[in-house]
Amino acid sequence: MSSISNVSENTPHLLILGMGGTIAGLAPNPEENPLQYQAGQVGVDALVAHVQSVVPEGVKLVSRQVANINSRNLTDAHLTSLGLAVKDALLDAAVQGIVITHGTDTMEETGLFLQATCGKLAHTQSKRVILTGAMLPSNAPGADGPSNLLDALRWASTSIDNCPGGIYAVMDGRGCMAIDLAKRHATALNAPLQNAPSSSVGLINPSWLSGVKAVQAAWNEDLPIPQEGEWPWVEILTSHTGARPETITQWLSSSVQGFVIAGTGHGGFHDDWLKPLDQAMAQGIALVRTTRTGAGATLPNIPEIDHFGCRPSGSLTAPRARIGLQLALNAAKQGNKAGKPLTWQDFFARMADLPEIR
Ligand code: ASP
């Protein structure tokens, strides 16, 4: 599905890719109950039309609907479509920058996906790719979508000297690297950026900017975008009080290819999982462990020596680690086809060991 505004595709423009979310949501009774609504109801062309008259002079806008969903329903296939659309746009000389309107629930996963598959290209093409969304549906009093979209469009169109090409997110007047966003509040207007190192979009903070440059210097090569139907099957399993071995053993007869363990504390898991997880790894199931605490890194051999093959998630949260493991398994498969001896652990480490912005 695609909709293009009345600008010729060869005219320099910003491209707005619509994925849906609350920014495109409608509430039946917005005055009485703005938080009871359906996400992904309004087309991206209408969202763009609403702000078109206030975008900076001379900036042309072209919109394209990639999906119009509640982002809790995001699929691997949606990511493939979005990744390919972003890649094409980065390579299109007429596109000056890209804004993606997206649901906030899973923006975290899309952020990691786009950094890992298009981050280098965005940097070398000197274009910003900016994810944005809203916490209130489009017809709610005080809806935050229009101002977020406008901030993203303004930032995407400002000079590249201000901040390099790359994959970012904007909400509530602030911008961060898309790999740093994670929804950490159910309702706050800044929910996805609340705990992320960020900068005001109006006045770029120099120490944040030097952190961005350090991340970009360390990101040397984009990973391939898995084709639809080629995404490895990876599950997140949470360790908790009373965890049972059956939670792991029930998977051993399935075709699952990887587990991300959202562990307690440093990313540890219940002792009752030790034996079945060793069995899973012996069967070739990839294992990453992370922390369910919501903050802080998961480091190798802490608190105990890692069993062979198990990889800690570094700075990646469980949702990001899951996407990272899918991309790493896919890259290792493709790399091995080409005769390169890189393992999924090698590809995963590139994402997990990126410098953190303080
Ligand atoms: N459930 C919505 C979504 O992720 C929430 C939002 O957009 O803020 O699509």
Boltz pocket constraint, residues with backbone or C-beta under 6 A from the ligand:
constraints:
  - pocket:
      binder: B
      contacts: [[A, 20], [A, 21], [A, 22], [A, 23], [A, 39], [A, 69], [A, 70], [A, 71], [A, 72], [A, 102], [A, 103], [A, 104], [A, 105], [A, 106], [A, 133], [A, 134], [A, 135]]
      max_distance: 6.0
